[in-house]
Amino acid sequence: MHELGQLYKSMISNPDITITAYQAKEILDDGGPLINYRIEGSLEIDSGCDWEKVVLIENCIIENLKCVMVYFQKSVTVKNCHLKDASFSFPYFVGGLIIENCIFDSYLDFQSGGHNDVAPICFRNNHFMNFVNFFDCWFTGELILENNTFEKGSNICSKGQLVSFDLPVRSRDNIGDLSIENECRP
């Protein structure tokens, strides 16, 4: 099992280039990766759109990331990042999602999402400081939950929160209650 300090150490380096959310969005719009940045402001991937570019965010500190009602046709990868605030409400991860070695400070919303038809959704070695909401998610492909800490729990394995899986969940070495029967909004 990991501790929060070890997770911080797993980040490649402390990003020393600060950019605005607007600049970060321009990089993503051009199909480029966000690597080694400190991103200030609210970075929002176009709500209600089909996003047809690969998203790679690595070794970043992000003030706020919003991906609401986005249909990600290609892979989304977030690695070695510290996200102070984030939301992925109503997302379709058709091309898959990897969130690995990240720290999330606040309530995290994935409700009404999933739909990973082509590739797996993987949460590995993350530290969630607040509740993680998966209300009404449908995972049509593989879901992997490994070595995560959910300080205030999650409803991903609840019975009454409309979470469905077409394949068995691969879950091991997670800390925290994953069967909370409500959305636990702060």
C-alpha positions as CSV (number, residue, x, y, z in Angstrom):
1,M,0.0,0.0,0.0
2,H,1.1,3.5,-0.7
3,E,1.0,6.6,1.5
4,L,0.3,10.1,0.4
5,G,3.9,11.1,0.8
6,Q,5.1,8.3,-1.4
7,L,2.5,9.3,-4.1
8,Y,4.0,12.9,-4.1
9,K,7.4,11.4,-4.5
10,S,6.2,9.3,-7.5
11,M,5.7,12.5,-9.5
12,I,8.6,12.8,-11.9
13,S,9.4,16.4,-10.8
14,N,7.7,19.4,-9.4
15,P,6.4,21.3,-12.5
16,D,8.0,24.7,-12.7
17,I,6.2,26.0,-15.8
18,T,3.0,27.8,-14.9
19,I,0.3,28.2,-17.6
20,T,-3.3,29.3,-17.6
21,A,-6.2,27.0,-18.2
22,Y,-6.7,28.9,-21.5
23,Q,-3.2,28.0,-22.6
24,A,-3.6,24.4,-21.5
25,K,-6.9,24.1,-23.5
26,E,-5.1,25.5,-26.6
27,I,-2.5,22.7,-26.3
28,L,-5.2,20.0,-25.9
29,D,-7.2,21.5,-28.8
30,D,-4.1,21.1,-31.0
31,G,-3.8,17.5,-30.0
32,G,-0.8,18.0,-27.7
33,P,-0.1,16.5,-24.3
34,L,0.1,18.5,-21.0
35,I,3.3,17.4,-19.4
36,N,5.1,19.1,-16.5
37,Y,2.8,22.1,-16.1
38,R,1.2,24.0,-13.2
39,I,-2.2,24.9,-14.6
40,E,-4.0,27.9,-13.0
41,G,-7.7,28.5,-13.4
42,S,-10.5,26.1,-14.7
43,L,-9.4,23.9,-17.6
44,E,-12.6,22.8,-19.2
45,I,-12.8,20.3,-22.1
46,D,-15.8,21.3,-24.2
47,S,-19.0,20.3,-22.5
48,G,-21.4,18.4,-24.6
49,C,-19.0,17.5,-27.4
50,D,-17.4,14.5,-29.1
51,W,-13.7,14.8,-28.2
52,E,-11.8,13.1,-31.0
53,K,-8.2,13.7,-29.7
54,V,-6.1,11.6,-27.3
55,V,-5.8,13.3,-24.0
56,L,-2.5,12.9,-22.1
57,I,-2.0,14.9,-18.9
58,E,1.2,13.9,-17.0
59,N,3.1,15.3,-14.0
60,C,0.9,18.4,-13.7
61,I,-0.6,20.3,-10.8
62,I,-4.1,21.4,-11.9
63,E,-6.3,23.9,-10.1
64,N,-9.5,22.7,-11.6
65,L,-10.3,20.2,-14.4
66,K,-13.9,20.0,-15.8
67,C,-14.9,17.3,-18.3
68,V,-18.7,17.5,-18.2
69,M,-20.8,15.6,-20.8
70,V,-17.8,14.8,-23.0
71,Y,-17.8,11.8,-25.3
72,F,-14.1,10.8,-25.4
73,Q,-13.6,8.8,-28.6
74,K,-9.9,8.2,-27.9
75,S,-7.9,7.4,-24.8
76,V,-7.7,9.7,-21.7
77,T,-4.6,9.4,-19.5
78,V,-4.0,11.3,-16.3
79,K,-0.7,10.3,-14.6
80,N,1.4,11.6,-11.7
81,C,-0.9,14.6,-11.2
82,H,-2.2,16.6,-8.3
83,L,-5.8,17.8,-9.0
84,K,-7.1,20.3,-6.5
85,D,-10.6,20.1,-8.0
86,A,-12.0,18.0,-10.8
87,S,-15.3,16.8,-12.3
88,F,-16.0,14.2,-15.0
89,S,-19.8,14.3,-14.8
90,F,-21.7,12.4,-17.6
91,P,-18.5,11.3,-19.4
92,Y,-18.3,8.5,-22.0
93,F,-14.8,7.0,-22.1
94,V,-15.2,5.0,-25.4
95,G,-11.4,5.0,-25.9
96,G,-10.7,4.2,-22.3
97,L,-9.4,6.0,-19.2
98,I,-6.3,5.6,-17.2
99,I,-5.9,7.6,-13.9
100,E,-2.6,6.5,-12.2
101,N,-0.5,7.9,-9.3
102,C,-2.7,10.9,-8.8
103,I,-4.0,12.9,-5.9
104,F,-7.5,14.4,-5.9
105,D,-8.2,16.9,-3.1
106,S,-12.0,17.4,-3.4
107,Y,-15.2,15.6,-4.2
108,L,-14.9,13.8,-7.5
109,D,-17.9,13.2,-9.8
110,F,-18.0,10.5,-12.5
111,Q,-21.8,10.1,-12.4
112,S,-23.7,8.8,-15.4
113,G,-20.4,7.9,-17.1
114,G,-18.3,4.9,-18.1
115,H,-19.3,3.5,-21.5
116,N,-15.8,2.3,-22.2
117,D,-16.6,0.2,-25.2
118,V,-13.1,-0.1,-26.7
119,A,-10.6,0.0,-23.8
120,P,-10.5,-0.4,-20.0
121,I,-11.1,2.2,-17.4
122,C,-8.3,1.9,-14.9
123,F,-7.7,3.6,-11.5
124,R,-4.3,2.6,-10.1
125,N,-2.3,4.0,-7.2
126,N,-4.4,7.1,-6.5
127,H,-5.3,8.9,-3.4
128,F,-8.8,10.4,-3.2
129,M,-9.1,12.8,-0.3
130,N,-12.9,13.1,-0.6
131,F,-15.8,11.0,-1.8
132,V,-15.8,9.7,-5.4
133,N,-19.2,9.5,-7.0
134,F,-20.1,6.8,-9.6
135,F,-23.9,7.1,-9.4
136,D,-25.6,5.7,-12.6
137,C,-22.4,4.6,-14.3
138,W,-22.4,1.8,-16.8
139,F,-19.0,0.1,-17.5
140,T,-19.4,-1.7,-20.8
141,G,-15.7,-2.7,-20.8
142,E,-13.1,-3.7,-18.2
143,L,-12.9,-1.7,-15.0
144,I,-9.7,-2.0,-13.0
145,L,-9.4,-0.6,-9.4
146,E,-6.0,-1.3,-7.9
147,N,-4.1,0.1,-4.9
148,N,-6.2,3.2,-4.4
149,T,-7.1,5.0,-1.2
150,F,-10.6,6.4,-0.9
151,E,-10.5,8.5,2.3
152,K,-14.2,9.2,2.3
153,G,-15.2,6.2,0.3
154,S,-17.1,5.7,-3.0
155,N,-20.4,4.2,-4.2
156,I,-18.8,2.3,-7.1
157,C,-19.6,-1.1,-5.5
158,S,-22.9,-0.1,-4.0
159,K,-26.1,-2.1,-4.6
160,G,-28.6,0.8,-4.9
161,Q,-26.7,3.5,-6.9
162,L,-27.4,2.2,-10.4
163,V,-23.8,1.2,-11.1
164,S,-23.6,-1.6,-13.7
165,F,-20.8,-3.7,-15.1
166,D,-20.8,-5.8,-18.2
167,L,-17.6,-7.5,-17.1
168,P,-16.4,-8.5,-13.6
169,V,-14.5,-5.6,-11.8
170,R,-10.8,-6.2,-11.3
171,S,-10.4,-4.8,-7.8
172,R,-7.6,-5.4,-5.3
173,D,-5.7,-3.6,-2.5
174,N,-8.0,-0.6,-2.3
175,I,-8.5,1.2,1.0
176,G,-11.8,2.7,2.0
177,D,-15.5,1.9,1.8
178,L,-16.5,1.4,-1.9
179,S,-20.1,0.4,-1.1
180,I,-21.5,3.6,0.3
181,E,-25.2,3.8,-0.6
182,N,-25.5,7.5,-1.4
183,E,-23.7,10.3,-3.2
184,C,-22.1,11.9,-0.2
185,R,-22.1,15.4,-1.6
186,P,-20.1,17.8,0.7
